[in-house]
Structure formats: C-alpha cells, structure tokens
Amino acid sequence: ITRVKDSETVPLMLVGNKCDKLTEREVSRDEGALMAKSLRCEFTETSAKTCVNVERSFYNVVRMIRQARDGGLPTKATKKKSKCSIL
C-alpha cells in the first residue's frame, strides 16, 4: 500500500468477529484493545449473526480513508503547532 499510494499513513482497523459467542472466545475484548493500541489503530468487535457493529465498522473505515485522503488523519509523528494571535 505504501508503494502504490506513496503514503506512509495507512488507515488500519482491527476487527474482532463473532462477539456474540461469549463462551467460545479466544481473545478477550481487553486483549483486542491492547493489540490495537500496540498497532496504533482503532478496534471494534462485530457479530454478523446479531448485526452488532458490522455496518458501523464499514462506516468507520470509510471515514478513516476519507480523512487520510484529505490529509486529515492524525499520526503520532505529526504534532499541532500552537498559534498565537495578537489583536
């Protein structure tokens, strides 16, 4: 993606699926959130069976792509400079 899009910033979201199967979990919600934090990306859990967060996840990815395209995706390396206005 970096080579094709000529960009270091790639929108990334970690999605845990089958969140409706509570007794069959292999990864806890906290473990997923911790992994997403280490990858510096967003995290959500979904269930296609119960329609939990499926559509929202797609909307969030589209929002992230649009922000990246418009140059508005914040990164750790980018810091906002403070501004001072004197009137």
Rosetta constraint file for C-alpha pairs under 8 A:
AtomPair CA 1 CA 5 HARMONIC 5.70 0.50
AtomPair CA 1 CA 6 HARMONIC 7.67 0.50
AtomPair CA 1 CA 7 HARMONIC 7.78 0.50
AtomPair CA 1 CA 10 HARMONIC 7.48 0.50
AtomPair CA 2 CA 6 HARMONIC 5.23 0.50
AtomPair CA 2 CA 7 HARMONIC 5.10 0.50
AtomPair CA 2 CA 8 HARMONIC 5.68 0.50
AtomPair CA 2 CA 9 HARMONIC 7.77 0.50
AtomPair CA 2 CA 10 HARMONIC 7.50 0.50
AtomPair CA 3 CA 7 HARMONIC 7.34 0.50
AtomPair CA 9 CA 68 HARMONIC 7.23 0.50
AtomPair CA 9 CA 73 HARMONIC 7.90 0.50
AtomPair CA 9 CA 75 HARMONIC 7.66 0.50
AtomPair CA 10 CA 68 HARMONIC 7.48 0.50
AtomPair CA 11 CA 41 HARMONIC 7.77 0.50
AtomPair CA 11 CA 61 HARMONIC 7.36 0.50
AtomPair CA 11 CA 64 HARMONIC 5.82 0.50
AtomPair CA 11 CA 65 HARMONIC 6.02 0.50
AtomPair CA 11 CA 68 HARMONIC 6.98 0.50
AtomPair CA 12 CA 41 HARMONIC 5.50 0.50
AtomPair CA 12 CA 42 HARMONIC 6.94 0.50
AtomPair CA 12 CA 61 HARMONIC 7.71 0.50
AtomPair CA 13 CA 36 HARMONIC 7.66 0.50
AtomPair CA 13 CA 41 HARMONIC 5.41 0.50
AtomPair CA 13 CA 42 HARMONIC 4.82 0.50
AtomPair CA 13 CA 43 HARMONIC 5.82 0.50
AtomPair CA 13 CA 44 HARMONIC 7.82 0.50
AtomPair CA 13 CA 61 HARMONIC 7.07 0.50
AtomPair CA 14 CA 32 HARMONIC 7.82 0.50
AtomPair CA 14 CA 36 HARMONIC 6.10 0.50
AtomPair CA 14 CA 41 HARMONIC 6.82 0.50
AtomPair CA 14 CA 42 HARMONIC 6.14 0.50
AtomPair CA 14 CA 43 HARMONIC 4.83 0.50
AtomPair CA 14 CA 44 HARMONIC 6.63 0.50
AtomPair CA 15 CA 43 HARMONIC 5.83 0.50
AtomPair CA 15 CA 44 HARMONIC 5.12 0.50
AtomPair CA 15 CA 45 HARMONIC 5.53 0.50
AtomPair CA 15 CA 46 HARMONIC 6.96 0.50
AtomPair CA 15 CA 57 HARMONIC 7.97 0.50
AtomPair CA 16 CA 32 HARMONIC 7.19 0.50
AtomPair CA 16 CA 43 HARMONIC 7.77 0.50
AtomPair CA 16 CA 44 HARMONIC 6.30 0.50
AtomPair CA 16 CA 45 HARMONIC 4.46 0.50
AtomPair CA 16 CA 46 HARMONIC 6.09 0.50
AtomPair CA 17 CA 45 HARMONIC 5.71 0.50
AtomPair CA 17 CA 46 HARMONIC 4.78 0.50
AtomPair CA 17 CA 47 HARMONIC 5.61 0.50
AtomPair CA 17 CA 48 HARMONIC 7.75 0.50
AtomPair CA 18 CA 45 HARMONIC 7.70 0.50
AtomPair CA 18 CA 46 HARMONIC 6.12 0.50
AtomPair CA 18 CA 47 HARMONIC 4.64 0.50
AtomPair CA 18 CA 48 HARMONIC 7.04 0.50
AtomPair CA 18 CA 49 HARMONIC 7.66 0.50
AtomPair CA 19 CA 25 HARMONIC 7.76 0.50
AtomPair CA 19 CA 45 HARMONIC 6.00 0.50
AtomPair CA 19 CA 46 HARMONIC 5.66 0.50
AtomPair CA 19 CA 47 HARMONIC 5.38 0.50
AtomPair CA 20 CA 47 HARMONIC 5.93 0.50
AtomPair CA 20 CA 49 HARMONIC 7.63 0.50
AtomPair CA 20 CA 50 HARMONIC 7.10 0.50
AtomPair CA 21 CA 25 HARMONIC 6.48 0.50
AtomPair CA 27 CA 31 HARMONIC 6.15 0.50
AtomPair CA 27 CA 32 HARMONIC 6.64 0.50
AtomPair CA 28 CA 32 HARMONIC 6.32 0.50
AtomPair CA 29 CA 33 HARMONIC 6.18 0.50
AtomPair CA 29 CA 45 HARMONIC 7.73 0.50
AtomPair CA 30 CA 34 HARMONIC 6.04 0.50
AtomPair CA 31 CA 35 HARMONIC 6.12 0.50
AtomPair CA 32 CA 36 HARMONIC 6.17 0.50
AtomPair CA 32 CA 43 HARMONIC 7.03 0.50
AtomPair CA 33 CA 37 HARMONIC 6.14 0.50
AtomPair CA 33 CA 43 HARMONIC 5.91 0.50
AtomPair CA 34 CA 38 HARMONIC 6.27 0.50
AtomPair CA 35 CA 39 HARMONIC 6.24 0.50
AtomPair CA 36 CA 40 HARMONIC 5.88 0.50
AtomPair CA 36 CA 41 HARMONIC 5.18 0.50
AtomPair CA 36 CA 42 HARMONIC 6.01 0.50
AtomPair CA 36 CA 43 HARMONIC 5.71 0.50
AtomPair CA 37 CA 41 HARMONIC 6.15 0.50
AtomPair CA 37 CA 42 HARMONIC 7.50 0.50
AtomPair CA 44 CA 53 HARMONIC 7.58 0.50
AtomPair CA 44 CA 57 HARMONIC 7.19 0.50
AtomPair CA 45 CA 52 HARMONIC 7.97 0.50
AtomPair CA 45 CA 53 HARMONIC 6.86 0.50
AtomPair CA 46 CA 51 HARMONIC 7.44 0.50
AtomPair CA 46 CA 52 HARMONIC 5.28 0.50
AtomPair CA 46 CA 53 HARMONIC 5.02 0.50
AtomPair CA 46 CA 54 HARMONIC 5.56 0.50
AtomPair CA 46 CA 57 HARMONIC 7.95 0.50
AtomPair CA 47 CA 51 HARMONIC 5.53 0.50
AtomPair CA 47 CA 52 HARMONIC 5.03 0.50
AtomPair CA 47 CA 53 HARMONIC 6.98 0.50
AtomPair CA 47 CA 54 HARMONIC 6.69 0.50
AtomPair CA 48 CA 52 HARMONIC 6.69 0.50
AtomPair CA 48 CA 54 HARMONIC 6.47 0.50
AtomPair CA 51 CA 55 HARMONIC 7.87 0.50
AtomPair CA 53 CA 57 HARMONIC 5.83 0.50
AtomPair CA 54 CA 58 HARMONIC 6.67 0.50
AtomPair CA 55 CA 59 HARMONIC 6.32 0.50
AtomPair CA 56 CA 60 HARMONIC 6.08 0.50
AtomPair CA 57 CA 61 HARMONIC 6.25 0.50
AtomPair CA 58 CA 62 HARMONIC 6.22 0.50
AtomPair CA 59 CA 63 HARMONIC 6.09 0.50
AtomPair CA 60 CA 64 HARMONIC 6.15 0.50
AtomPair CA 61 CA 65 HARMONIC 6.17 0.50
AtomPair CA 62 CA 66 HARMONIC 6.16 0.50
AtomPair CA 63 CA 67 HARMONIC 6.15 0.50
AtomPair CA 64 CA 68 HARMONIC 6.13 0.50
AtomPair CA 64 CA 73 HARMONIC 7.03 0.50
AtomPair CA 65 CA 69 HARMONIC 6.05 0.50
AtomPair CA 66 CA 70 HARMONIC 6.07 0.50
AtomPair CA 67 CA 71 HARMONIC 6.03 0.50
AtomPair CA 67 CA 72 HARMONIC 4.70 0.50
AtomPair CA 67 CA 73 HARMONIC 5.10 0.50
AtomPair CA 68 CA 72 HARMONIC 5.62 0.50
AtomPair CA 68 CA 73 HARMONIC 4.78 0.50
AtomPair CA 74 CA 78 HARMONIC 6.71 0.50
